[in-house]
Amino acid sequence: MLLKRLTFRVTCALLFAIPPGSEQDLLFEDFTTALRGLWTLPFNLPMTPFRRAIRACERICNRFSDLIRKRRKEILEGRVSSKDDVISPFVNLRDENGEEIREDVLIDNLITLMIGSHDTTAVLMGLLLRLIVRNHVVRNNIIEDWLPCHNLCDKFILR
């Protein structure tokens, strides 16, 4: 779960420009609740995992809706560039008629990005850590590559 939380934080920061803090934590809780609900019986009854997942999905969609509106406003005001994160170019997209892409379509795409980056990145990080621990050649190569950086940190940062 630690790697999944870490990858979720990276996803929030890089893709959606959501800084670390309570908003990220709430989004993570809703995201994990929604994922758990995908694999349950679809009974929309009070106190069921499926109902909790539906509520979590609603909160995620509301957060992304707020984020899209905020980002569109910031882009119009010139405070944010469409190159600052992944969500900014999405909100600038137009369809073949020159109309803004509907918000529900944008939200679906953001959720897809969130799901894809969450699981694949966490698995990749886990496999990478396993490789480093089990393979002394890889571990030594990493140490050799990063040793000069470590010495610079000691010299300039840790004075």
C-alpha positions in Angstrom: 0.0 0.0 0.0 3.0 2.3 0.6 4.1 2.2 -3.0 0.5 2.8 -4.2 0.2 5.8 -2.0 3.5 7.1 -3.2 2.6 6.7 -6.8 -0.8 8.3 -6.2 1.0 11.3 -4.7 3.3 11.6 -7.7 0.3 11.2 -10.0 -1.6 14.0 -8.2 1.3 16.3 -8.3 2.5 15.7 -11.9 -0.7 15.0 -13.8 -3.2 17.1 -11.9 -1.1 19.7 -10.0 -2.7 18.8 -6.7 -0.2 19.6 -4.0 0.5 17.2 -1.2 -1.9 17.6 1.7 -5.4 16.9 2.8 -7.0 17.2 -0.6 -4.6 14.5 -2.0 -5.3 12.3 1.1 -9.0 12.6 0.7 -8.8 11.8 -3.1 -6.6 8.8 -2.3 -9.2 7.5 0.2 -12.0 8.0 -2.3 -9.9 6.4 -5.0 -9.1 3.2 -3.0 -12.8 3.0 -1.8 -14.0 3.2 -5.4 -11.5 0.6 -6.6 -12.6 -1.8 -3.8 -16.2 -1.4 -4.8 -15.4 -2.4 -8.4 -15.0 -6.0 -7.3 -18.1 -6.4 -5.2 -21.6 -7.4 -5.9 -23.5 -4.4 -7.5 -26.1 -4.0 -4.9 -26.8 -0.3 -4.3 -28.0 -0.7 -0.8 -26.9 1.3 2.3 -23.7 0.2 4.0 -22.5 -2.0 1.1 -19.1 -1.6 -0.4 -20.8 -0.9 -3.8 -22.7 2.0 -2.3 -19.6 3.4 -0.7 -17.8 3.1 -4.1 -20.6 5.0 -5.8 -20.4 7.8 -3.2 -16.6 7.9 -3.5 -16.8 8.1 -7.3 -19.3 11.0 -7.0 -16.8 12.8 -4.7 -13.9 12.1 -7.2 -16.0 13.5 -10.1 -16.9 16.6 -8.0 -13.2 17.2 -7.2 -12.2 16.8 -10.8 -15.1 19.1 -11.9 -13.9 21.8 -9.5 -10.3 21.3 -10.7 -11.3 21.6 -14.4 -13.2 24.8 -13.7 -10.4 26.2 -11.7 -7.8 25.3 -14.3 -9.9 26.8 -17.1 -10.1 30.1 -15.2 -6.4 30.1 -14.4 -5.6 29.5 -18.1 -7.9 32.4 -19.2 -6.3 34.7 -16.6 -2.8 33.7 -17.8 -1.7 32.3 -14.4 -1.2 28.8 -15.7 0.3 27.6 -18.9 -1.0 24.5 -20.8 2.4 23.1 -20.4 2.5 23.2 -16.5 0.8 19.8 -16.0 -1.2 17.2 -17.8 -4.7 18.5 -17.0 -4.1 21.9 -18.5 -3.9 20.8 -22.1 -6.9 18.6 -21.6 -9.1 21.5 -20.5 -8.0 23.4 -23.6 -9.0 20.7 -26.0 -11.7 21.4 -28.6 -13.8 19.0 -30.7 -14.1 19.1 -34.5 -16.7 22.0 -34.2 -14.3 24.1 -32.1 -16.4 23.5 -28.9 -14.8 22.8 -25.5 -14.7 19.1 -24.7 -17.6 18.2 -22.3 -16.7 18.1 -18.7 -17.9 14.5 -18.2 -15.6 13.4 -21.0 -12.6 15.2 -19.4 -13.4 13.6 -16.0 -13.6 10.2 -17.5 -10.2 10.7 -19.1 -8.7 12.0 -15.9 -10.0 9.0 -14.0 -8.5 6.7 -16.6 -5.1 8.4 -16.2 -5.4 8.1 -12.5 -6.2 4.3 -12.6 -3.5 3.6 -15.2 -0.7 5.5 -13.5 -1.7 4.1 -10.0 -1.4 0.4 -10.7 1.3 0.2 -13.3 3.6 2.6 -11.6 3.3 0.9 -8.2 4.0 -2.5 -9.7 7.0 -1.1 -11.6 8.4 0.5 -8.5 7.9 -2.8 -6.5 9.7 -4.8 -9.2 12.5 -2.2 -9.4 13.0 -2.4 -5.6 13.0 -6.2 -5.7 15.6 -6.1 -8.5 17.9 -3.7 -6.6 17.7 -5.8 -3.4 18.3 -9.1 -5.1 20.9 -8.1 -7.7 24.2 -6.8 -6.3 25.5 -5.7 -9.7 22.5 -3.5 -10.3 22.7 -2.1 -6.7 26.4 -1.4 -7.1 25.8 0.4 -10.4 23.2 2.6 -8.9 25.5 3.4 -6.0 28.3 4.3 -8.3 26.1 6.5 -10.5 24.6 8.4 -7.5 27.7 8.7 -5.3 28.9 11.9 -7.0 25.5 13.4 -6.4 25.6 12.3 -2.8 29.0 14.0 -2.3 27.6 17.2 -3.8 24.7 17.1 -1.4 27.1 16.7 1.5 29.1 19.7 0.2 26.4 22.2 -0.6 23.3 21.2 1.3 24.5 19.6 4.5 27.2 22.1 5.5 
